Amino acid sequence: MKTKAVRLYGKNDLRLEKFELPAIKDNEILARVVSDSICMSSHKAALQGADHKRVPNDIATNPTIIGHEFCGELVEVGAKWQHQYKPGDRFTIQPALNYKGSLDAPGYSYPYCGGNATYIIIPNEVMELGCLLVYKGEGFFYGSLAEPMSCIVGGFHANYHTTGGSYIHEMGIREGGNMAMLAAAGPMGFGSIDYALHCDRKPKLIVVTDIDEIKLRRAAEMYTVEHASECGVELIYKNTSDPKELLALTGGKGYDDVFVNVPVVSVVALADKILGKDGCLNFFSGPTSPDFTAPFNFYNVHYASTHVVGVSGGNADDMLESLRMIEQGKINPATMLTHVGGLDCVIETILTLDTIPGGKKLIYSDVDMPLTAIEDFDKIDSPLCKKLAEIIKRNNGLWCVEAEKVLLGF
C-alpha cells in the first residue's frame, strides 16, 4: 500500500513524499486518514527536530510522519483486534499514549503513524492502551478536533482544590466558583469557553481576557453572555491586563481557577496576582524554550494555598468525553477553525504557523488546495469555492459537515 505523507527529517526539515507502507502485522491496523487539524505542538516539533522530547534521535535516517489531530476510516484490521474493530469504522486517536513511561506519540515518533498522510499503520500499543477510539459522528473534521478538545477537558479535570482544612484534594475546577481565562480569544480559548458553558461542572463566573479586541469580539459573538446566562454562568469579556480590574469583578475574592493560554511571563504573573485562596493556576499553553520561567508568589502559596498545575494533553477518557459531547451536539469545536487546506500546503503551514493569523488550520489528506481562510472562499473565482462560501455563510461563518461533504465530493 502506497501512502503520501509529510515526514520530519530534522529541524525545519519537512518533506512531502510518496512511499510504500509495509504489510500490517497481526497486531496492527491499516487506516485511511481523511482530516488532520494542525497543532502548535507540530510547529514546535518541526522547529526542534530531534531535540523535541517526543521526536526520536534518528529522524534523519528514520523520519516520522507529523500530525496528531486526525480522523479517518479503518481499512484492514489485524487478527488480534478483529473482535473490537472492523474495516469502515471511523476513528480518531488519543496520541498521548504514555506507553511504558515513554513519551512516544503518533504524529511525533512513528515512521508510519501520523495525521498528515493518506494511509497509515496504527501500532499495537495504541489499541493496547485503549487510545484508538471509534468515532460515530458525521463530520471527519469534528473527529480531528476531538483531540484539542480533549486537552481542554484534561485541563479542567487536572485542576484541584483542597477540602476544608484536610489534606484531601478535590479534583476538577471549583464548581460554582470564579474562573479566569487569560489570553483566551484564540482557538483553544474558544474551545475552553464552549466546554465550560456546557460541561457538567460549571463555574458561576467566567472572565475571558485578551489584548486583541477583534478576536475578543468574535469570541463574544460565538459565545454570547445571554447564552451563558441560560447555562447558569455569568460571562464577561475584558480587554485588560490590570489585576485590580480583574479582582474587582470577583468582589475582591479572587479566582478559584485561572487558565493561562499563552506562554508569556507577564500573563503568568497576572494569573498569580488574581488567584484567590486555594486558587489553582493552570499553565495550559506549553512554551518552546525549556528555560521558560516566571515569578510566582510563594507567600500566597504558604498562606493562601495557591498552587499550579499543567497538562500537556488529555488522556483517553478526556478524548471520549469530548467525542461524546461532539456527537451529542453539546459542544461545537468548529468555532476553532479559520482555515482549510490540502496535504500540499502542510509543510509551509506547519513551519510558519506562528505567523498565520486566525485559529485552527484543518487539512484534508486527499485534497490539493492552498491554505485558505474560511472567510475568503467567496473571493475565489471557482464554482467549488463559491458553493463552499454559500454553505459557510448559512452556517454563521463556520466550517460544517455540509461544506466538508462538498469539498470531498460526497
N, C-alpha and C positions, 0 to 999 in steps of 0.2 A: 504494500500500500504506500503510494507516494503522498507526501504532505508538503505543504508550503507554510513556512514559519519564519518568524523573526527570532533570531538567536543572538545571545550575548557572548562575545568573544573576549571582552576586556573593557577597560574604561572608555566610554564614549564609542564603543565598537559594537554596533548592532548591525546584523545583516539579514536581509530577506532572501531566503533560499528555498529551493526545492530539493528534497532528499527522500530516500526510501526508509520507511519505518520497518523494523524487524517484525517477524511474526510474533503475535502475542503468546505469552506463556499461559498455562492453565490458571494462574492466579492473577492475571491481568485482564484489562478491558480496553478494547479499541473504541474510540469515540470521535464523533464529528463536532467540532466547535462551531457555533453559529455566531455568538457575540462575546465581546470582552469589553469591560469598561476600564479605562486606563487610570491607574492609581499613581499618586505622587511617590509612593514607595518604589514603583518601577523606574521612575526618573532617578531616584536616589541609587537604586541598584545599578543603573546604566552609568551613572557618574562614578560610582565607587568600584565597579567591577569586582574583582576577587577580594577587595578589602571589605566588601559588604558581608555582614555576618551570615547571611543565608546563601551567598554565592560561593560555589566551590573554587578552590585554588587553581584548578587545572582547566579553566574555561577556554584558555587559548587553544587547547587541543581537543577539549570535550565541551563544546558550547552548550548552553542551556536555553530552552525556549522561555521567553519572557511573557509576563501577563498572568495575573492570578484571580481576576474577577470575571470568570467565564461561565457560559451556559451553552448547552448543546444537546445532542442525542447520542445514546449508546448505539454502537454499530455491531460489535461482536463481543460476547461475554465469555470469558474463560470458564472452564468446567467448575472451578472452585466456587464461583459466585453466581452460577445459573439459578440457584434456589432463591436468590434475593433480587437479582436484576435481570432485565431482558432487553434485547435489541428494540430500539424505538423509544425507550424510556428517556424522557427529558431529565437532565441532570444539572447540578452545579456542585462545586467542591468547596469545602472549608479548607483553605490552604495552610492554616496554622496547625500542622499535624502534631508537633512535639513528639515525634516518634522516637522512643527510647532516649529521650533527652536531647535529640538533635534538633537544630533549627531548620533543617532541610524542608523546603516547601515547594509545591507546584508553582511555576511562574518565576522561580529563582534558581532552583537547584537541580532540575531534572532535564536530561537531554531530549526526552520525548513527551514531556507533560508540561504544558503551559497554555495560556489563553490566546496568544497571538499566533494561531496556527489553524490550518483547516482540519487536520486529523491528528490525534494524539493517542498515546498509550498511557492509561491510568495504572500506576503501580499498585501492588498488593497492599502496601501499608495504608493507602487512602481508604480502602474498603475495611481493612482490619480495624481501623480506628473509628469507623462509622462516619467518615468525612466525605463519602460520595453520597450526595443527597438527591433523592428523586424529587423533581420539581413538577407540580401539577398545574401550574399557572399557564396562561395563554401566551404571553409575550416572552421571547427569549431574553430581551433586554432587562426585564424585571428579574430574571434569574441571575443575570450578571450583577445587578445592583443589590442583590441579597447579601453579597459579601461585604461591601462597605456598610450596609445597614447593620450587619452582624457586629461590626466593630463598635458601632454606636450602642447596640443592645448590650454588648460586653462591657462597655464603659459605664453604662448606667448600673449594671449588676455589680461591677467591681467596687464602686463607692461603698463606704461603710460608715457607721456611726456607733458610738458607744451606748450602752443601755444603763441609764440611771445609776452611776457610781459603781457599776460592776465592771468586770473585765471581759464581758461578753460583747462581741462586735455584731451589730445587726447589719447584714449585707444589703446593699442597694441604696439608691438615693433616699433622702428623707421624705416619706410620704406626707403630703400637706405642708411641705417646707418651702423655703426660698431657694430658688436656683438662678444662677447667672451663667450665661453662655457668652464668653468673650471672643471677639473676632469671629462671630458665628454667622456671617451673611454669605459664606461660601457653601459649596455643595454638602460637606459634612455637617455644617451648621443647619442647613435646610432639613437634612435627614434627622438631626437631633431634635429640632423643633417638632417635626412630624411625629416622631416616636414619643416624645414627652407628652404631647397632647392626647395620644391615642393608646398608650400602654396602660397596663393595669395599676401601676404605681405612679401616681401623678404628684408633682409639687403643686402648691397653691399659687405660687408666683414664679413666673419666668421672665427674666430681663435679658434681652438679646442686644449685644452691643456690636458695633463695627464702626470703622472710620470712613468707610466707603458709603456715602449717602445713597447712591444709585442702587447698590446691592442691598442695602438695608430696606429701601422702599420696595424692592422686588420681593424680599422676604415677607414684608408686611402685606403684600398683595396675595402671596401664595398662602400664608397662614395669618388670617385676619384676627384682630383682637376680639371681634364678635364671635367667630367660630371657637376661639379659645375659651371664651366665657361660657359657650354652650357645653364645652368639655369640662367646665368647672375650674378653669385656670385663668388667672389674671396674667395677660401677656403684654409686656411693654418693650418697645424698640427704642434704643437710645444710641445716638452718635456721641459717645463720650468716653473719656479715659480718666475722668475725675472720680476718685474713690469716694469723696464726700457726697457727690451727687448720687452715686450708686447706693451708698449706705442709707441715704435719706429715703430711698424707695422702700426700704425694709423697716422704716421707723427707727433706724439706728441699730437694729438687732444684728444685721449682717446676714450672710448667705450660708445655708447648710451645704449646698453643693455648687461648686464653681468649675466649669469646664473651660480649659484653655485650648483654643483651636488653632493657634499658631505658635511655633517655637521661637518666640520673641521675648527677650529678657524683660522688657517693660510690661508686657502683658502678664507674664508670670508674677512680676512684682505687684501689679494691680490686683491680681487674683488673691494674693496673700493678704493684701490690705483690707479686702472686703469680706474675708471669711468671718463667720460668726463663731460662737462657742461650739466646739465639736464639729467645725466645718471641714469639709473634705474637698481638697483641690485635685481635680482630675487633669493631669497633664496629657491631653488627648492627642496632640499632634507631635509626632516624633521629629527630632532635629536631624540634620545631615551630619553635623560635626559631633564627634564623640567627646569633645571638650565642652559642650554646652553646659553652662551653669547659670544660676540665677539666685538672687538673695531670697531668704526665707526667714521669717521672724520666729526665732526659737523661744523667745519669751512667751509668745502665744502658744507654741507647741507645748510648753511646760504647764502654763496656767489656764489655757483655754482649750486644750486638747485638739488643736488644729492639726491636720495631717494631709499627706499627699498619696495619691495612687496614680498608676499609669498602666495602660494596657497597649499592647502592640498588635491587637487583632482580637476578634471574638473566638469562641470555640464552636463545636458542632451544635450544641444546644442553642447558642445565640443565633446561629445560622438558621436552624429550624424555626426558631421563633420569628425571625424576620421573614422567612419564606411563607409561613402560615399567615402572618399579618398581611403580606402582599397578596396571597391567594384569596384571602377573605375581604380584601379591599379596605382594610383598616388604615393602611399607610399607602402613600403613592410616591415612591422614590424617583419617579420621572422628573420631579422638580429639581433633582440634582443635575440633570443632563442639559448641556448647552450646545454640544457639537456631536456630529455623526460623521464617520468616515469609513474607508475600507482598509484592508490589510496593507495596501501600498503606501499609506500615509503614517503607518505606525512609528517608523524609525524617527522621522522628524518630530512627530508629536511627542514621543517619549523624551527625546533629548532636549526639547525646548518647552517642555510642559510648564515650567515655572514662569515662562514669559507669555503664555497664551491666556488671554482673559477668559472669564466665564467659569463654568462649573465642570462637571464630569464630561469626559470625551468617550463616546461609545464607538466601538469598532465592530464591523461585520466582516467575518473572515473570508467569505466568498464574494465580497464586493470590492470592486476597484473604484474608489471615489476619494477625491481630496477631502481633507478635514473641512467640514462645512458647518458654520454656525446655524443652528436650527432656525433662528430668526432671519437668516439670509436666503433660505430656499426660494422665496418669492422674487429674489433679484437675479436668479439664474435662468437663462433662456433655454429651458428644456422642458418637454412635456412631463417627464418624471418629477422634476423639481417643482414645477407649478402645481402638480397634483399633491405632492407632499406638503407644499405650502398651504394649500386649501384645507387639508386634513388638520394640520397643526393649528391653523387659525381657529378652526371649530373646537379645538381641544385646549383653549386658553393658552396657546403658545407652547404647549408641551408635546414632546415626543410621545407616541402612543402605539398600541397594538396595531391599529389600522395602518399607521404610517410604516411600521415595520413590515407588515404583510405586503404592502405595495412595493417597498424597496426590494424585498426578497423575491418578489414575483409570485407570491402565494395566491 
